[in-house]
Amino acid sequence: MLLRLLIPVVILTLGALTAWRLGIPLEAPKPQPAPPQTLKTEILELSRTDFQVLLDSQGSVRAHYTTTLTPQVAGNIVAIHPGFEDGAFFQKGDVLAELDPADFQVAVSGAESRLARAEAVLVQEEARAKQARLNWQDLGYEEEPSELVLRIPQLKEAKASVDAAKADLEQARRDLDRTKIRAPFDGRVQQRAVGLGQAVGGSTPLGEVFATDFAEIRLPLSPRQLGFVDLPSQPGDTEVPVTLTDALGAASSNTWRATIVRTEGTLDESSRELFAIARIEDPFGLASGKPPLRIGQPVRASIQGKILEEVFVLPRHAMRGVNSVYLVDRENPAIVRTKIAPVWSTADLLVVRDGLESGQWLSTTRLPYAPSGAPVEIVQAPTAAEVPAGQQGDSERSSDS
């Protein structure tokens, strides 16, 4: 009976003690100074150098000029030459097609006959004019005979008839020659639009042809890029070298050399970009034997810009946060967080002019957390010559990168 009474009392007592114990506030642990942790890093010794800026752009190859070929006379097509097939090359003056020349040959014969008659009349009038002067002298007249007596009007009319007949003959011969459709320049056929036996007029389109002497690429440049290149704006200005690569997506190592020869006079209203016109000589490799560039082919362009003198070229992976890098104190190796203002950057490099000094050490190892003043251990100290090549511009950047 007594045991039954004691058990609840003991349970209540233990519960009260536990509640009282839990209600006592615990003392916060005193912060213990963490032992300094030495970070390991590779460094790069900074030095000034010159950097060649390369601007990236892209465009499509277009012909120097494209022409719709039309005949100068009407007729039926009686011959189409191999040079007038889709994609065929031709030289200036090559005969591409021929019209039926029969009617024009008859016209030439008629013009020759009219000229012969006019020349015969002229000879007769010259003889009559000479005889009229002799007759006037035989009659004993001392005064000068009038033009009418000397048949001057008839002589002029005969000469005019000869000149008109010569002009008609020349026109007839030109029309006969125009029955042969000749190439106006060195080029290539884009599309032939007529067939054998088709009747054509003076305004009938025979096909589209384009020149092959050189091609052009229209390259957009943003306002930020314009400050890093000297573009030709007047005749005689220095042309800007451009390297072209294929942008079709196929793995290709082919490159083509081009030059920017002029710029368009206005900015694009929507993008505020300025379009530069690059010219590539012999785009189809007819003379050089190089791989051809086809009309309409998209290409990437690397434009040679200005040379930035006395700048620091840093690897992009050395950046820590927004425009910040970690320098290492040479006297007491420790992290010095430093702000930089890149004047140019690419996917791999940063170009800095101010805020750094030659001989400073740059930390190039990724450190998850490195406050300023954190001690470091130098793992490797490569020379400045080990910086990645500075003459590679992969993408357009500016000082606010």
C-alpha positions as CSV (number, residue, x, y, z in Angstrom):
1,M,0.0,0.0,0.0
2,L,2.8,2.4,0.9
3,L,4.7,1.5,-2.3
4,R,1.7,2.4,-4.4
5,L,1.7,5.9,-2.8
6,L,5.4,6.5,-3.2
7,I,5.6,5.7,-7.0
8,P,3.4,8.7,-8.1
9,V,5.3,11.0,-5.6
10,V,8.6,10.0,-7.1
11,I,7.4,10.5,-10.7
12,L,6.1,14.0,-9.9
13,T,9.3,14.9,-8.1
14,L,11.5,13.9,-11.1
15,G,9.2,15.7,-13.5
16,A,9.4,18.9,-11.4
17,L,13.2,18.6,-11.3
18,T,13.5,18.1,-15.0
19,A,11.3,21.1,-15.8
20,W,13.3,23.3,-13.5
21,R,16.6,22.1,-15.1
22,L,15.3,22.9,-18.6
23,G,14.3,26.4,-17.6
24,I,17.8,27.4,-16.6
25,P,19.3,29.5,-19.5
26,L,22.5,28.0,-21.0
27,E,25.6,30.2,-21.2
28,A,26.6,31.1,-24.8
29,P,29.9,29.5,-25.8
30,K,32.8,32.0,-25.8
31,P,34.2,32.6,-29.3
32,Q,37.6,31.0,-29.7
33,P,40.0,32.6,-32.1
34,A,40.3,30.4,-35.2
35,P,43.9,29.5,-36.0
36,P,44.9,31.3,-39.2
37,Q,44.6,29.0,-42.3
38,T,47.3,29.4,-44.9
39,L,45.9,29.3,-48.5
40,K,47.8,27.9,-51.4
41,T,47.8,29.7,-54.7
42,E,49.7,30.0,-58.0
43,I,50.7,33.5,-58.9
44,L,51.5,35.5,-62.0
45,E,54.0,38.4,-62.1
46,L,52.4,41.3,-63.9
47,S,54.2,43.3,-66.6
48,R,53.0,45.8,-69.2
49,T,52.8,44.8,-72.9
50,D,51.1,45.8,-76.1
51,F,47.8,44.2,-77.0
52,Q,46.3,43.9,-80.5
53,V,42.5,44.2,-80.3
54,L,40.4,42.0,-82.6
55,L,36.8,42.8,-83.1
56,D,34.3,40.1,-83.8
57,S,31.4,40.4,-86.2
58,Q,29.5,38.3,-88.7
59,G,27.7,38.7,-92.0
60,S,26.9,37.0,-95.3
61,V,28.8,37.0,-98.5
62,R,27.1,39.0,-101.3
63,A,28.1,39.6,-104.9
64,H,29.8,42.8,-105.9
65,Y,26.9,43.3,-108.2
66,T,24.0,41.2,-109.6
67,T,22.5,41.9,-113.0
68,T,19.4,40.8,-114.8
69,L,20.5,39.9,-118.3
70,T,18.2,41.2,-121.1
71,P,18.6,41.2,-124.9
72,Q,18.9,44.5,-126.8
73,V,17.0,43.2,-129.8
74,A,13.9,40.9,-130.2
75,G,14.0,37.4,-131.7
76,N,13.9,33.7,-131.1
77,I,16.6,32.0,-129.1
78,V,18.4,29.5,-131.4
79,A,21.4,28.6,-129.2
80,I,22.3,28.4,-125.5
81,H,25.9,28.0,-124.7
82,P,27.4,26.0,-121.8
83,G,28.4,29.2,-120.0
84,F,24.7,30.1,-119.6
85,E,23.7,27.3,-117.3
86,D,22.8,27.6,-113.6
87,G,26.1,28.0,-111.7
88,A,28.3,28.2,-114.8
89,F,31.3,30.6,-114.9
90,F,31.9,32.9,-117.8
91,Q,34.4,35.6,-118.9
92,K,33.6,39.1,-120.1
93,G,32.6,39.0,-123.8
94,D,31.7,35.2,-123.8
95,V,28.6,34.4,-126.0
96,L,26.0,33.1,-123.6
97,A,23.0,32.7,-126.0
98,E,22.2,33.5,-129.7
99,L,19.0,34.9,-131.4
100,D,18.0,34.0,-134.9
101,P,20.1,36.4,-137.1
102,A,18.2,36.0,-140.4
103,D,16.1,39.2,-140.2
104,F,19.1,41.2,-139.1
105,Q,21.3,39.9,-141.9
106,V,18.7,41.0,-144.4
107,A,18.6,44.4,-142.7
108,V,22.4,44.7,-143.1
109,S,22.1,43.8,-146.8
110,G,19.4,46.5,-147.3
111,A,21.5,49.1,-145.5
112,E,24.6,48.3,-147.6
113,S,22.5,48.7,-150.8
114,R,21.1,52.1,-149.7
115,L,24.6,53.2,-148.9
116,A,25.9,52.2,-152.3
117,R,23.1,54.2,-154.0
118,A,23.7,57.2,-151.9
119,E,27.4,57.1,-152.7
120,A,26.6,56.9,-156.4
121,V,24.4,59.9,-156.2
122,L,27.1,61.8,-154.3
123,V,29.6,61.0,-157.0
124,Q,27.2,62.2,-159.7
125,E,26.5,65.5,-157.8
126,E,30.2,66.2,-157.3
127,A,30.7,65.7,-161.0
128,R,27.8,68.0,-161.9
129,A,29.0,70.7,-159.4
130,K,32.5,70.6,-161.1
131,Q,30.9,70.8,-164.5
132,A,28.7,73.7,-163.5
133,R,31.8,75.8,-162.5
134,L,33.5,75.0,-165.8
135,N,30.4,76.0,-167.7
136,W,30.2,79.3,-165.8
137,Q,33.9,80.1,-166.6
138,D,33.3,79.2,-170.3
139,L,30.5,81.7,-170.5
140,G,32.9,84.4,-169.6
141,Y,31.3,85.6,-166.3
142,E,33.8,87.3,-164.0
143,E,31.7,87.3,-160.8
144,E,31.6,84.3,-158.5
145,P,28.8,82.0,-159.3
146,S,26.0,81.5,-156.7
147,E,25.6,78.3,-154.7
148,L,22.6,77.4,-156.7
149,V,24.5,77.6,-160.0
150,L,27.3,75.4,-158.5
151,R,24.6,72.9,-157.2
152,I,25.8,73.2,-153.6
153,P,22.4,72.4,-152.1
154,Q,22.2,69.2,-154.2
155,L,25.7,68.3,-153.2
156,K,24.9,68.8,-149.5
157,E,21.8,66.7,-149.8
158,A,23.8,63.9,-151.5
159,K,26.4,64.0,-148.7
160,A,23.6,63.9,-146.0
161,S,22.1,60.9,-147.7
162,V,25.5,59.1,-147.6
163,D,25.9,59.9,-143.9
164,A,22.4,58.6,-143.1
165,A,23.0,55.4,-145.1
166,K,26.2,54.8,-143.2
167,A,24.4,55.3,-139.9
168,D,21.7,52.9,-140.9
169,L,24.3,50.3,-142.0
170,E,26.1,50.8,-138.6
171,Q,22.9,50.3,-136.7
172,A,22.0,47.2,-138.7
173,R,25.4,45.7,-138.0
174,R,25.1,46.5,-134.3
175,D,21.7,44.8,-134.2
176,L,23.1,41.8,-136.0
177,D,25.9,41.6,-133.5
178,R,23.4,41.9,-130.6
179,T,21.8,38.7,-131.7
180,K,24.7,37.2,-129.7
181,I,24.0,37.7,-126.0
182,R,27.5,38.4,-124.5
183,A,28.6,38.4,-120.9
184,P,29.0,42.0,-119.6
185,F,31.7,41.0,-117.1
186,D,33.5,38.1,-115.5
187,G,30.9,36.3,-113.5
188,R,28.7,33.3,-112.8
189,V,25.1,32.4,-113.7
190,Q,22.8,32.5,-110.7
191,Q,19.7,31.4,-112.6
192,R,18.7,31.0,-116.3
193,A,15.1,32.0,-117.1
194,V,14.7,31.2,-120.8
195,G,14.9,28.1,-123.0
196,L,15.7,27.2,-126.6
197,G,13.3,28.5,-129.2
198,Q,11.7,31.0,-126.9
199,A,10.8,34.4,-128.4
200,V,12.2,37.3,-126.4
201,G,11.9,41.0,-126.6
202,G,14.1,43.9,-125.6
203,S,13.0,43.8,-122.0
204,T,12.6,40.0,-121.5
205,P,14.8,38.8,-118.5
206,L,17.1,36.0,-119.7
207,G,18.5,35.2,-116.3
208,E,20.4,36.5,-113.2
209,V,24.2,36.8,-113.3
210,F,26.7,38.2,-110.7
211,A,30.3,39.3,-110.8
212,T,33.1,37.1,-109.5
213,D,36.0,39.5,-109.4
214,F,35.3,40.2,-105.8
215,A,32.6,39.8,-103.2
216,E,31.5,41.9,-100.2
217,I,30.4,41.2,-96.6
218,R,28.3,43.7,-94.6
219,L,29.7,43.6,-91.1
220,P,27.8,45.3,-88.2
221,L,29.9,47.1,-85.5
222,S,28.4,48.2,-82.2
223,P,29.0,51.7,-80.8
224,R,31.4,50.1,-78.2
225,Q,33.5,48.4,-80.9
226,L,33.8,51.6,-82.9
227,G,36.2,53.2,-80.4
228,F,38.7,50.4,-80.9
229,V,39.1,50.5,-84.7
230,D,40.1,53.1,-87.3
231,L,37.6,52.6,-90.2
232,P,38.2,54.1,-93.6
233,S,35.8,56.9,-94.2
234,Q,37.4,58.8,-97.2
235,P,38.9,57.5,-100.5
236,G,42.5,56.7,-99.9
237,D,42.1,55.9,-96.2
238,T,44.0,52.8,-94.9
239,E,42.0,49.6,-95.3
240,V,41.5,47.4,-92.2
241,P,42.5,43.8,-92.4
242,V,39.8,41.1,-91.7
243,T,40.1,37.4,-91.3
244,L,37.0,35.4,-92.3
245,T,36.0,31.9,-91.1
246,D,33.0,29.7,-92.1
247,A,30.0,30.1,-89.9
248,L,27.8,27.3,-91.3
249,G,28.6,25.1,-88.3
250,A,30.7,22.5,-90.1
251,A,34.1,21.9,-88.7
252,S,36.4,23.8,-91.0
253,S,39.8,25.4,-90.6
254,N,39.6,27.4,-93.8
255,T,40.2,31.2,-93.5
256,W,39.9,34.0,-96.0
257,R,41.6,37.4,-96.0
258,A,39.5,40.5,-96.6
259,T,39.8,44.2,-96.1
260,I,37.3,46.8,-94.9
261,V,37.2,49.4,-97.8
262,R,34.4,51.6,-96.7
263,T,31.5,52.1,-94.2
264,E,27.9,52.9,-94.7
265,G,26.9,56.5,-94.1
266,T,24.2,56.0,-91.5
267,L,23.7,54.0,-88.3
268,D,21.0,51.3,-88.1
269,E,18.0,52.9,-86.5
270,S,17.1,49.9,-84.3
271,S,20.5,48.7,-83.2
272,R,22.6,51.9,-83.6
273,E,25.2,49.7,-85.3
274,L,27.4,50.9,-88.1
275,F,27.9,48.6,-91.0
276,A,31.4,48.2,-92.5
277,I,31.8,46.8,-96.0
278,A,34.6,44.2,-96.3
279,R,35.9,43.1,-99.7
280,I,37.4,39.8,-100.6
281,E,39.2,39.3,-103.9
282,D,38.6,36.2,-106.0
283,P,36.0,34.7,-103.6
284,F,35.6,31.6,-105.7
285,G,39.3,30.8,-105.7
286,L,39.5,30.9,-109.6
287,A,43.0,32.4,-109.5
288,S,44.3,31.5,-106.1
289,G,43.0,28.0,-105.9
290,K,41.7,28.5,-102.3
291,P,38.4,27.0,-101.1
292,P,35.5,29.0,-102.5
293,L,33.2,31.4,-100.6
294,R,29.7,31.1,-101.9
295,I,27.2,33.9,-102.3
296,G,24.9,34.0,-99.3
297,Q,27.3,32.0,-97.1
298,P,27.5,33.2,-93.5
299,V,30.9,34.0,-92.2
300,R,32.5,35.1,-88.9
301,A,34.8,38.1,-89.2
302,S,37.8,39.0,-87.0
303,I,38.6,42.6,-87.6
304,Q,42.0,44.0,-86.7
305,G,41.5,46.9,-84.3
306,K,43.8,49.3,-82.5
307,I,46.9,48.3,-80.5
308,L,46.5,49.0,-76.8
309,E,50.0,50.1,-75.6
310,E,51.5,49.5,-72.2
311,V,48.6,47.5,-70.7
312,F,48.3,44.4,-68.4
313,V,46.9,41.3,-70.0
314,L,45.3,39.0,-67.3
315,P,43.6,35.6,-67.7
316,R,39.9,35.9,-67.2
317,H,39.8,33.1,-64.7
318,A,41.8,35.3,-62.3
319,M,38.8,37.6,-61.8
320,R,37.1,37.3,-58.4
321,G,33.7,38.8,-58.4
322,V,32.8,42.0,-60.3
323,N,35.9,43.6,-61.6
324,S,38.0,42.3,-58.7
325,V,41.2,40.3,-58.5
326,Y,43.4,38.9,-55.8
327,L,46.9,40.3,-55.6
328,V,49.5,38.8,-53.3
329,D,51.7,41.0,-51.1
330,R,55.3,40.2,-52.0
331,E,56.8,41.2,-48.7
332,N,54.3,39.3,-46.5
333,P,52.5,36.9,-48.7
334,A,48.8,37.7,-48.1
335,I,45.7,38.3,-50.1
336,V,45.1,41.9,-51.3
337,R,41.7,42.3,-52.9
338,T,41.9,44.9,-55.7
339,K,39.4,46.5,-58.0
340,I,40.2,46.8,-61.7
341,A,38.6,48.6,-64.6
342,P,39.2,46.5,-67.8
343,V,39.4,48.6,-71.0
344,W,38.9,45.5,-73.1
345,S,38.1,41.9,-72.5
346,T,37.4,38.6,-74.3
347,A,36.2,35.2,-73.3
348,D,39.7,34.4,-72.0
349,L,41.5,37.7,-71.3
350,L,41.1,41.0,-69.4
351,V,43.1,44.0,-70.5
352,V,43.7,46.6,-67.8
353,R,45.6,49.9,-68.1
354,D,45.3,51.5,-64.7
355,G,45.2,50.3,-61.1
356,L,48.0,47.7,-61.3
357,E,51.8,48.0,-61.2
358,S,54.5,46.0,-62.9
359,G,56.0,43.4,-60.7
360,Q,52.9,42.8,-58.6
361,W,51.8,39.2,-58.0
362,L,48.4,38.1,-59.2
363,S,46.7,35.1,-57.6
364,T,45.5,32.7,-60.4
365,T,44.1,29.9,-58.2
366,R,40.4,29.7,-57.5
367,L,40.0,30.3,-53.8
368,P,36.5,29.6,-52.3
369,Y,36.9,32.3,-49.6
370,A,39.9,34.5,-49.3
371,P,39.5,37.7,-47.3
372,S,42.0,40.5,-47.6
373,G,45.0,39.8,-45.4
374,A,44.6,36.0,-45.5
375,P,48.1,34.5,-45.5
376,V,49.0,32.5,-48.6
377,E,51.6,30.0,-49.6
378,I,53.1,30.4,-53.1
379,V,52.8,27.1,-55.0
380,Q,54.2,28.2,-58.2
381,A,55.4,31.6,-59.6
382,P,55.2,31.5,-63.4
383,T,56.7,34.4,-65.4
384,A,54.6,37.0,-67.2
385,A,55.4,35.2,-70.5
386,E,53.1,32.4,-69.5
387,V,50.0,34.6,-69.9
388,P,47.7,33.3,-72.6
389,A,48.3,35.0,-76.0
390,G,46.9,38.5,-76.0
391,Q,46.1,38.7,-79.7
392,Q,42.9,36.7,-79.6
393,G,39.5,38.5,-79.5
394,D,36.7,36.1,-79.1
395,S,33.8,38.4,-78.3
396,E,33.0,42.1,-78.0
397,R,33.5,43.5,-74.6
398,S,34.1,47.0,-73.1
399,S,35.3,48.6,-70.0
400,D,32.1,47.9,-68.2
401,S,32.5,44.1,-68.5
